[in-house]
Amino acid sequence: MSEHPPLGIIEGFYGPLWSWEERRQLVRSLAPRGYRNYWYAPKADAFLRRRWNEPYPAPVARELSGFADFCREQGVRFGVGLSPFEVFNNFDNSAKTALAEKLASFDRLGISDLAILFDDMRSDTSDLAARQADIIHWVAERSGSEQLTVCPSYYSDDPVLDRVFGDRPAHYLEDLGRALDPSVQVFWTGEEVCSREITPGHLQRVSEALRRKPVLWDNYPVNDGDRMSRHLHLRAFTGRPAANSQYLAGHAINPALQPTLTTIPAITLSRSYEQAEGYQYGQAFYQAAEEVLGKKLARQVAADLLVLEDAGLARISGERHQALVESYSRFDHPAAREILRWLAGEYQVTDEMVQTQ
């Protein structure tokens, strides 16, 4: 049995928000599997993004504080991912006042870990790494959080980031690693935004550039966005060899929009580290599916895997769609209800959601 890096959940997707009970159930299911971190950072929570400089309404603040307490009871560190929208373009006195107030509110809520997320924003500054490092150190001085983590603007080698958000500054990653205090963790998604494979050789290079081991922000099984939300991501993890652990400060998954179904691949990630070279992804899927769904529903999902994961909603015929609805309506299980909601189009994430959340 191999050791694995601290596993985590980053609730960082676009699309409909989960309920607090769905979050608690996910933590209950995964804490015994080595999931030791939970970052709350859904794109649909405007008070973490577009309206970050406004205080949380009291009822939401109470829910957040209660969930932080619940995570602690489960032995899980709870963090919030704040995206102070494009603040690095104009970090003036009003931005500083608002950010200081937000940090104080997080301290009052008992949030032990804080992530500052600079992803998915356009920059108009050439000294981006230095400016972002300055903001992180400014935050560190004013936050009571025990662990600070940053997501860079360019959090992957993927050229899609340059196409969408402008060309990355030369030596951005090296400059950020040099400027940041060694205590600050850095998120990284791999060679692609949604990496098919992540290898020790790649992680070693990134560790050297950043002067620290990254925390892997793994964009599987996330299925947000117009195209991906038409597919359920259920299969076991592949392309994440256990040898990666020596180059990682942590490995956190961005979950699927379906909180119960996401536990199936999440369990297989833990297994892949524990079993190392003995890991078999097909076997791991079947075992995890039985654990989460029970034998009968697991058999049904396995039989429909090609349709649910590969074909997706757009390619299911009307007749097959009706058969699937009838089939999953027979099960009284939250995962079956998630499949029914998906079949009804309730998890569809539109381009407009991605642009406005």
Secondary structure, 3 states (H helix, E strand, C coil): CCCCCCEEEEECCCCCCCCHHHHHHHHHHHHHHCEEEEEECCCCCHHHCCCCCCCCCHHHHHHHHHHHHHHHHCCCEEEEEECCCCHHHCCCHHHHHHHHHHHHHHHHHCCCEEEEECCCCCCCCCCHHHHHHHHHHHHHHHCCCCEEEEECCCCECCCHHHHHHCCCCCCHHHHHHHHCCCCCEEEECECCCCCCCCCHHHHHHHHHHHCCCCEEEECCCCCCCCCHHHCCCCCCCCCCCHHHHHHCCEEEECCCCCCCCCHHHHHHHHHHHHHHHHCCHHHHHHHHHHHHHCHHHHHHHHHCHHHHHHHCHHHCCHHHHHHHHHHHHCCCCHHHHHHHHHHCCCCCCCHHHHHHC
